Amino acid sequence: MHLAALFIYPVKSLRGLEVRSAEVDSLGTVGDRRFLVVDPGGNFLTQRTVPRMALVGAFLDDSSLTLRCDGLDDLHVRRGPDAGAPLATVRIWKSEGLKAEDCGEEAAAWLSRALGGPCRLVRIGPAFMRQVLKKAAGPGDQVAFADACPFLAVSEASLGELNRRIAEGGAGAVPMGRFRPNLVLSGCGPFEEDSWTRLRIGGIVFRSAGQSTRCVITVTDQFTGARGVEPLRTLASFRRDPNEPTEVNFGVNLLNETKSGVLRVGDEVKVLDQTKPD
């Protein structure tokens, strides 16, 4: 098995970037979800309620985040922390009181025009600390602005089986990007990743934090913002959560036990421990 593709999402819920390699730190992949869009009250915004976020591209270089949207000039924002930036108090799900750096009025005005409503852009700085709240997490497991965990992994075989079932229902295949994974794995069977409790990719060791519950973002076209019914309709036919039958699962959440290193496309994937089948 190997790492077939690697993605980062510089701003939570904006378009992602496919990369060939990425550094890993205590928050996950460097550059992944280190920026967040919030409403005027500091509550996080995502494509769940603002599907237009799919229309905004986010790009990184060594010093800047660049945002791009049709009809607007590109916006360039400082990538690194700014000691002079005002601190904003923001919330993501049950993580409340998070301290992030406000990226200023120009960024707020640009995003408000792009998304059609008042919002602001914030960035992780030295004052930020967010503990992973999953049961599998330990004291040292932190996360940036992702929903719950630093990494999401999906196998190509799992997507292939899902698309086979979608085709049986007469609909077209959905791309991997609908699931917004960080890690795309190749060389295993469909849904084998569900049973892995620890694995190593290259030199980075991961611990599973359980399967990923999927939402309306998966039915949102990541280039147009238009919504359909797949893949949630098909997932509901065979991937319902046994404990929460109103929810469906696809992919696995991972915690990086290794807090520094580099991931590279082509890295070997080795399962270190897994649950035994019933």
C-alpha positions as CSV (number, residue, x, y, z in Angstrom):
1,M,0.0,0.0,0.0
2,H,1.1,3.6,-0.6
3,L,0.1,7.2,-0.3
4,A,-1.5,7.9,-3.7
5,A,-2.4,11.6,-3.2
6,L,-2.0,14.3,-0.6
7,F,-4.2,17.4,-0.1
8,I,-4.2,20.5,2.1
9,Y,-7.0,23.0,2.6
10,P,-5.4,26.3,3.5
11,V,-8.7,27.9,4.5
12,K,-11.3,25.7,6.1
13,S,-14.1,24.9,3.6
14,L,-12.5,26.8,0.7
15,R,-11.0,24.8,-2.2
16,G,-8.1,22.5,-1.5
17,L,-4.7,22.0,-3.0
18,E,-3.1,18.8,-4.2
19,V,0.6,18.7,-3.2
20,R,3.4,16.2,-3.7
21,S,4.8,16.5,-0.2
22,A,4.0,18.3,3.0
23,E,5.6,18.8,6.4
24,V,3.8,17.6,9.6
25,D,3.7,19.4,12.9
26,S,1.8,19.2,16.1
27,L,-1.4,20.5,14.5
28,G,-1.3,18.2,11.4
29,T,-0.1,19.0,7.9
30,V,1.6,22.4,7.7
31,G,-0.6,24.7,5.8
32,D,-3.8,22.7,6.3
33,R,-6.7,24.7,7.7
34,R,-4.6,27.3,9.4
35,F,-7.1,30.0,8.3
36,L,-10.8,30.1,9.1
37,V,-13.8,32.1,7.9
38,V,-16.1,33.3,10.7
39,D,-19.3,35.2,11.0
40,P,-19.4,38.5,12.9
41,G,-20.0,36.6,16.1
42,G,-16.8,34.4,15.7
43,N,-18.7,31.3,14.7
44,F,-17.1,29.1,12.0
45,L,-18.5,29.1,8.5
46,T,-18.4,26.1,6.1
47,Q,-20.0,24.9,2.9
48,R,-22.7,23.3,5.0
49,T,-24.4,26.7,5.2
50,V,-22.4,28.7,2.6
51,P,-22.0,26.5,-0.5
52,R,-20.4,29.5,-2.3
53,M,-17.3,28.8,-0.3
54,A,-16.5,26.2,-3.0
55,L,-16.0,29.0,-5.5
56,V,-13.0,30.5,-3.7
57,G,-9.6,29.1,-4.4
58,A,-6.9,29.2,-1.7
59,F,-3.2,29.1,-2.6
60,L,0.0,29.2,-0.5
61,D,3.6,30.3,-1.0
62,D,6.3,30.7,1.6
63,S,4.9,34.1,2.9
64,S,1.4,34.5,1.7
65,L,-2.1,33.1,1.4
66,T,-3.7,34.1,-1.9
67,L,-7.5,33.9,-2.3
68,R,-9.0,33.9,-5.8
69,C,-12.6,34.2,-7.0
70,D,-14.1,35.1,-10.4
71,G,-15.0,38.8,-10.6
72,L,-12.6,39.9,-7.9
73,D,-8.9,40.8,-7.8
74,D,-6.8,38.3,-6.0
75,L,-6.4,38.9,-2.2
76,H,-3.0,38.4,-0.6
77,V,-2.8,37.8,3.1
78,R,0.2,37.3,5.3
79,R,0.6,33.6,6.0
80,G,2.6,33.7,9.2
81,P,1.7,35.1,12.6
82,D,1.5,38.8,13.2
83,A,2.3,40.1,16.7
84,G,0.3,43.3,15.9
85,A,-2.8,41.5,14.8
86,P,-5.9,41.8,17.1
87,L,-7.0,38.6,18.6
88,A,-10.5,37.2,17.8
89,T,-12.4,34.7,19.9
90,V,-13.8,32.0,17.6
91,R,-15.7,28.7,17.9
92,I,-15.6,25.4,15.9
93,W,-18.3,22.9,17.0
94,K,-17.7,22.2,20.7
95,S,-14.3,24.0,20.7
96,E,-15.1,27.4,22.1
97,G,-13.0,30.4,23.2
98,L,-10.3,29.7,20.7
99,K,-7.9,32.6,20.2
100,A,-7.0,33.4,16.6
101,E,-5.5,36.4,14.8
102,D,-7.8,38.6,12.8
103,C,-6.5,39.2,9.3
104,G,-7.9,42.7,8.9
105,E,-10.5,44.8,7.2
106,E,-9.3,44.2,3.6
107,A,-9.6,40.4,3.9
108,A,-13.0,40.8,5.7
109,A,-14.4,43.0,2.9
110,W,-13.0,40.8,0.1
111,L,-14.5,37.6,1.6
112,S,-17.8,39.3,2.4
113,R,-18.1,40.2,-1.3
114,A,-17.1,36.8,-2.5
115,L,-19.4,34.9,-0.2
116,G,-22.4,37.3,-0.2
117,G,-22.5,38.0,3.5
118,P,-20.6,39.6,6.4
119,C,-17.6,37.5,7.5
120,R,-14.0,37.8,8.6
121,L,-10.8,35.8,8.0
122,V,-8.7,34.6,11.0
123,R,-5.4,32.8,11.3
124,I,-3.6,30.6,13.8
125,G,-1.0,32.4,15.8
126,P,0.9,31.8,19.1
127,A,-2.2,32.2,21.2
128,F,-4.1,29.4,19.5
129,M,-4.5,26.1,21.3
130,R,-7.1,23.5,20.5
131,Q,-7.2,20.0,22.0
132,V,-8.7,17.2,19.9
133,L,-11.9,16.1,21.7
134,K,-12.2,12.6,20.2
135,K,-12.1,9.7,22.7
136,A,-8.9,8.4,21.1
137,A,-7.0,11.7,21.7
138,G,-4.3,12.1,24.3
139,P,-3.1,15.3,26.0
140,G,-0.6,16.1,23.3
141,D,-3.1,15.7,20.4
142,Q,-4.0,19.1,19.0
143,V,-5.8,20.2,15.8
144,A,-6.0,23.4,13.7
145,F,-9.4,24.5,12.2
146,A,-10.4,21.1,10.9
147,D,-13.7,19.7,12.2
148,A,-12.3,17.3,14.7
149,C,-9.0,15.7,13.8
150,P,-5.8,16.7,12.0
151,F,-6.1,14.1,9.2
152,L,-8.8,12.4,7.1
153,A,-7.9,9.3,5.1
154,V,-9.9,7.6,2.3
155,S,-8.8,4.7,0.1
156,E,-9.2,4.6,-3.6
157,A,-10.8,1.2,-3.3
158,S,-13.5,2.6,-1.0
159,L,-14.4,5.3,-3.5
160,G,-14.4,2.8,-6.3
161,E,-16.9,0.6,-4.4
162,L,-19.1,3.6,-3.6
163,N,-19.1,4.7,-7.2
164,R,-19.9,1.2,-8.4
165,R,-23.0,1.3,-6.2
166,I,-23.9,4.8,-7.3
167,A,-23.7,3.6,-10.9
168,E,-26.0,0.7,-10.2
169,G,-28.5,3.3,-9.1
170,G,-28.2,5.1,-12.4
171,A,-26.2,8.2,-11.2
172,G,-22.7,9.4,-12.2
173,A,-19.5,8.8,-10.2
174,V,-18.4,11.3,-7.6
175,P,-14.8,12.5,-7.4
176,M,-12.5,12.1,-4.4
177,G,-12.6,15.8,-3.8
178,R,-16.1,15.7,-2.6
179,F,-14.8,14.0,0.6
180,R,-12.0,16.5,1.2
181,P,-9.4,14.0,2.4
182,N,-5.9,14.8,3.4
183,L,-4.6,11.3,2.6
184,V,-5.7,9.1,-0.3
185,L,-4.5,5.5,0.1
186,S,-4.0,2.9,-2.6
187,G,-3.4,-0.8,-2.5
188,C,-6.0,-2.0,0.0
189,G,-9.5,-3.3,-0.3
190,P,-12.7,-1.3,0.0
191,F,-13.2,0.0,3.6
192,E,-10.2,-1.9,5.0
193,E,-9.1,1.4,6.5
194,D,-12.1,1.2,8.9
195,S,-10.4,-1.5,10.9
196,W,-6.9,0.0,11.2
197,T,-6.1,1.4,14.7
198,R,-2.5,2.4,14.0
199,L,-0.6,2.8,10.8
200,R,2.6,4.3,9.5
201,I,2.9,6.4,6.3
202,G,6.5,7.0,5.4
203,G,8.0,8.1,8.8
204,I,4.7,9.3,10.3
205,V,2.8,7.1,12.7
206,F,-1.0,7.7,13.0
207,R,-3.7,6.5,15.4
208,S,-7.3,6.1,14.3
209,A,-9.9,8.3,15.9
210,G,-12.8,6.4,14.2
211,Q,-14.8,6.7,11.0
212,S,-15.7,10.0,9.6
213,T,-19.4,11.1,9.6
214,R,-20.3,12.7,6.2
215,C,-22.4,15.8,5.6
216,V,-24.0,17.8,2.9
217,I,-20.6,19.0,1.7
218,T,-20.2,15.7,-0.1
219,V,-23.1,16.5,-2.4
220,T,-21.7,19.9,-3.2
221,D,-19.8,20.3,-6.5
222,Q,-16.4,21.6,-5.4
223,F,-16.1,23.9,-8.4
224,T,-19.6,25.3,-8.9
225,G,-21.2,25.1,-5.4
226,A,-24.3,23.3,-6.9
227,R,-25.8,20.5,-4.8
228,G,-27.2,17.1,-5.7
229,V,-28.1,13.9,-3.8
230,E,-25.1,11.7,-4.3
231,P,-23.1,10.3,-2.6
232,L,-25.3,10.6,0.5
233,R,-28.2,8.8,-1.0
234,T,-26.1,5.7,-1.8
235,L,-24.1,5.9,1.4
236,A,-27.3,5.8,3.4
237,S,-28.1,2.4,1.8
238,F,-25.0,0.6,3.2
239,R,-22.8,2.9,5.3
240,R,-25.1,3.9,8.2
241,D,-23.4,4.3,11.6
242,P,-24.5,1.4,13.8
243,N,-24.8,3.7,16.8
244,E,-26.2,6.7,15.1
245,P,-28.4,5.4,12.3
246,T,-29.2,8.9,11.0
247,E,-25.5,9.3,10.1
248,V,-23.4,7.8,7.4
249,N,-19.6,7.1,7.4
250,F,-16.9,7.3,4.8
251,G,-13.2,7.6,5.5
252,V,-11.4,7.6,8.8
253,N,-10.1,10.3,11.1
254,L,-6.5,10.1,12.1
255,L,-4.3,11.6,14.9
256,N,-0.6,11.9,14.1
257,E,1.4,10.4,16.9
258,T,4.5,11.6,15.1
259,K,4.6,15.4,15.6
260,S,7.2,16.3,13.0
261,G,8.3,14.9,9.7
262,V,7.4,14.9,6.0
263,L,4.7,13.1,4.0
264,R,5.4,12.4,0.4
265,V,3.2,10.9,-2.4
266,G,4.4,7.4,-2.9
267,D,5.2,6.8,0.8
268,E,4.6,3.2,1.9
269,V,1.6,2.6,4.1
270,K,2.0,0.0,6.7
271,V,-0.7,-1.2,9.1
272,L,0.7,-1.5,12.6
273,D,-2.5,-2.7,14.4
274,Q,-6.1,-3.3,13.6
275,T,-9.3,-4.5,15.1
276,K,-10.3,-8.1,14.6
277,P,-13.4,-8.8,12.5
278,D,-16.5,-9.9,14.3
